[in-house]
Amino acid sequence: MKRIGVLSDTHGIVPQQVYSFFKDCDELWHAGDIGPGVLDELMRFKPVRAVFGNMDGGEMRFRLSPTIILQREGKKILMTHIGGYPGHYNPQILPLLRSEKPDIFVCGHSHILKVMYDKQFNMLHINPGAAGREGFHQKGTLVRFTLNPDPQQLEILDYDKFSNQRP
């Protein structure tokens, strides 16, 4: 059993809510647009698996991949930044979804929280929305759940994106 924290689109800011909401998580998954300094800060807090996003610069692109495949608790997870959502996937990710057949697909980019089951691909789709300040979203959002081995106890935190964050 693993507790997983999922976030995306921090754009250089680690919200303080990350530390309280993810305190009991075993691992964090960051779905891109991380921003300067965020990856190292998160890694001091918890083990992190991450992909780079379209706004991430050279350092993140050197350190991370655009897409990763993880195995956790007997489940296959595919994570990328620009992935789309059920019925509207990014055409560049569709071949991987078809060939890899993940149990869980995690992406970011849209700044719109979406957690939904995709019957066509028989997988759970998770876009945690945006955790940082940058963008049109009004609320920051974070997702956590337990893999046991199926996803259980999925919880969402939303907060004012300007509240209690370090500059």
C-alpha positions in Angstrom: 0.0 0.0 0.0 1.4 3.4 -1.0 0.1 6.9 -0.4 0.6 9.0 -3.5 0.5 12.8 -3.8 -0.1 14.3 -7.3 0.5 17.9 -8.4 1.3 19.8 -11.5 2.0 23.3 -12.8 3.8 24.8 -9.8 5.6 27.2 -12.1 8.4 27.9 -9.5 6.3 28.0 -6.4 5.8 25.2 -3.8 2.5 26.0 -2.0 2.7 25.5 1.8 -0.4 23.3 1.4 1.8 20.7 -0.2 3.6 20.0 3.1 0.4 19.5 5.1 -1.7 17.7 2.5 1.1 15.4 1.4 2.7 14.8 4.8 1.6 11.2 5.0 2.4 10.4 1.3 5.1 7.9 0.4 5.8 9.5 -2.9 4.9 12.6 -5.0 4.2 12.6 -8.7 4.7 16.0 -10.5 3.1 16.2 -14.0 5.3 19.1 -15.3 5.7 22.8 -15.5 7.7 22.6 -12.4 9.8 25.8 -12.5 13.1 26.7 -10.9 14.0 25.2 -7.6 10.8 23.3 -7.0 12.0 19.8 -7.9 14.9 20.0 -5.4 12.6 21.5 -2.7 10.1 18.7 -3.2 12.8 16.1 -3.2 14.0 17.2 0.2 10.4 16.6 1.5 9.5 13.3 -0.3 10.6 11.0 -3.1 9.5 12.6 -6.3 8.8 11.2 -9.8 8.3 14.0 -12.4 8.2 14.9 -16.0 9.1 18.2 -17.6 6.5 20.5 -19.0 6.3 22.9 -21.9 7.3 25.9 -19.7 10.3 24.1 -18.1 13.7 25.2 -19.2 16.9 23.4 -20.0 17.8 22.2 -16.5 14.5 20.4 -16.1 14.7 19.0 -19.6 18.2 17.7 -18.9 17.1 16.1 -15.6 13.7 14.8 -16.5 11.9 13.1 -19.4 8.7 14.3 -21.2 7.0 11.0 -20.3 7.7 8.3 -17.7 6.2 4.9 -17.0 6.1 3.7 -13.4 5.1 0.4 -11.7 3.6 0.8 -8.3 1.7 -1.8 -6.3 1.3 -3.9 -9.4 -0.2 -1.0 -11.4 1.3 0.7 -14.5 1.3 4.5 -14.5 2.0 6.6 -17.5 2.8 10.3 -16.8 3.3 13.2 -19.2 2.6 16.9 -19.2 0.4 17.6 -22.2 -1.9 14.6 -22.3 -5.5 15.7 -22.7 -8.4 13.8 -21.2 -10.7 11.0 -22.1 -12.1 11.5 -25.6 -9.7 14.4 -26.2 -6.2 13.0 -25.8 -3.1 14.7 -27.2 -2.5 12.8 -30.5 1.1 12.4 -29.6 0.3 10.4 -26.5 -2.4 8.2 -28.0 0.2 5.6 -29.4 1.6 5.2 -25.9 -1.8 4.8 -24.3 -2.6 2.1 -26.8 0.7 0.3 -26.6 1.4 0.6 -22.8 -2.1 0.1 -21.6 -1.6 2.0 -18.3 -3.9 1.5 -15.3 -3.4 5.2 -14.4 -2.7 8.1 -16.7 -1.4 11.3 -15.1 -1.0 14.6 -16.9 -1.1 18.4 -16.3 -0.9 21.5 -18.5 -4.6 22.5 -18.6 -4.7 23.9 -15.1 -8.1 22.2 -14.8 -8.6 19.4 -12.2 -10.0 16.3 -13.8 -10.2 12.9 -12.2 -12.2 10.4 -14.3 -12.3 6.8 -15.4 -11.8 6.2 -19.1 -13.8 3.1 -20.1 -12.2 3.1 -23.6 -8.7 2.7 -22.2 -9.7 1.0 -19.0 -7.7 3.4 -16.9 -8.0 6.1 -14.3 -7.2 9.6 -15.7 -5.8 12.1 -13.2 -5.0 15.8 -14.0 -4.4 17.4 -10.6 -5.0 20.9 -12.0 -2.5 23.6 -11.1 -0.7 24.0 -7.7 1.0 27.3 -8.4 0.0 30.9 -9.0 0.6 31.2 -12.7 -2.4 30.8 -15.0 -6.1 31.5 -15.2 -7.2 29.1 -12.5 -8.7 30.6 -9.3 -8.0 27.7 -7.0 -4.8 25.7 -6.5 -5.5 22.0 -6.4 -3.7 18.9 -5.2 -4.7 15.2 -5.3 -3.8 12.3 -3.1 -4.8 8.7 -3.0 -3.8 5.3 -1.8 -2.7 2.4 -4.1 -3.8 -0.8 -2.4 -3.4 -2.1 -5.1 -6.2 -0.2 -6.8 -6.6 3.6 -6.3 -8.6 4.2 -3.1 -9.4 7.1 -0.8 -8.8 9.7 -3.5 -8.9 13.2 -2.0 -8.7 16.7 -3.4 -7.5 19.9 -1.8 -8.4 23.2 -3.3 -7.2 26.5 -1.9 -6.8 30.2 -2.9 -3.8 30.1 -5.2 -2.4 33.2 -3.6 -2.8 32.0 0.0 0.0 30.8 2.2 2.6 30.5 -0.5 6.2 31.5 -0.5 7.2 34.1 -3.1 
